[in-house]
């Protein structure tokens, strides 16, 4: 018996869904002392990926989850954003910063950033990489 191979769907979904350019960056080290100002300054982040991707907000249709204890609770409303990247993209790590560099449809996405709240998902039936995000931007201005 042959196993189910979904890898052919990845390029199709990338073409259909991932019209934006996203950047995944992570801290390159601890802050360094600027001898002129006497202030600690952050080191420029290390870019681990810049390429096709999509950020989407899944908070439009919150669901209810029933855990083993039988007590219902709502889906996590604090982290409604997800990042989609091709499977060839590196796995985003906790606290990586995701920034939209180019948006194909919504120009208000350009420059917005999110923090990775957990490493990208892994699965035996992986078609695209999915990463949970927490927005870094002020929501009152949007």
RABELKA-V737591 format. One record per pair of residues at least 12 apart in sequence whose ideal C-beta (glycine too) atoms are under 7 Angstrom apart, sorted by the first residue. I is the first residue (numbers start at 1). J is the second residue. If there is no record, write none. Layout:
# RABELKA-V737591
i={I & I}
j={J & J}
This chain:
# RABELKA-V737591
i={4 & 6 & 6 & 9 & 10 & 10 & 10 & 10 & 13 & 13 & 14 & 14 & 17 & 17 & 18 & 18 & 18 & 18 & 18 & 19 & 19 & 19 & 20 & 20 & 20 & 20 & 20 & 20 & 20 & 21 & 21 & 21 & 21 & 21 & 22 & 22 & 22 & 22 & 22 & 22 & 22 & 22 & 23 & 23 & 23 & 23 & 23 & 24 & 24 & 24 & 24 & 24 & 25 & 25 & 25 & 25 & 25 & 25 & 26 & 26 & 26 & 26 & 26 & 27 & 28 & 28 & 28 & 28 & 29 & 31 & 45 & 48 & 49 & 49 & 50 & 51 & 52 & 53 & 53 & 53 & 54 & 55 & 55 & 55 & 55 & 55 & 55 & 56 & 57 & 57 & 58 & 58 & 59 & 59 & 62 & 62 & 62 & 63 & 78 & 79 & 79 & 79 & 79 & 81 & 81 & 81 & 82 & 82 & 82 & 82 & 83 & 83 & 83 & 84 & 84 & 85 & 85 & 86 & 86 & 87 & 87 & 87 & 89 & 91 & 91 & 92 & 92 & 92 & 92 & 93 & 93 & 94 & 94 & 94 & 94 & 95 & 95 & 96 & 97 & 97 & 98 & 98 & 98 & 98 & 99 & 100 & 112 & 113 & 113 & 114 & 114 & 114 & 114 & 115 & 115 & 115 & 116 & 116 & 117 & 117 & 117 & 118}
j={125 & 125 & 127 & 127 & 86 & 87 & 127 & 128 & 127 & 128 & 52 & 86 & 54 & 84 & 52 & 53 & 54 & 84 & 86 & 54 & 104 & 105 & 53 & 54 & 100 & 102 & 103 & 104 & 109 & 50 & 51 & 52 & 101 & 102 & 53 & 55 & 83 & 85 & 98 & 99 & 100 & 101 & 47 & 49 & 50 & 99 & 101 & 48 & 49 & 92 & 96 & 98 & 45 & 46 & 47 & 48 & 96 & 97 & 45 & 46 & 48 & 93 & 96 & 45 & 43 & 44 & 45 & 46 & 43 & 43 & 97 & 90 & 89 & 90 & 101 & 89 & 86 & 83 & 84 & 85 & 84 & 81 & 83 & 100 & 109 & 114 & 133 & 82 & 80 & 81 & 80 & 82 & 77 & 80 & 74 & 75 & 77 & 75 & 134 & 117 & 132 & 133 & 134 & 114 & 133 & 135 & 130 & 131 & 132 & 133 & 98 & 131 & 133 & 128 & 130 & 128 & 129 & 128 & 129 & 126 & 128 & 129 & 129 & 119 & 120 & 116 & 119 & 120 & 131 & 116 & 119 & 116 & 117 & 118 & 119 & 115 & 116 & 116 & 113 & 115 & 113 & 114 & 116 & 133 & 113 & 112 & 137 & 136 & 137 & 133 & 134 & 135 & 136 & 133 & 134 & 136 & 131 & 133 & 132 & 133 & 134 & 132}
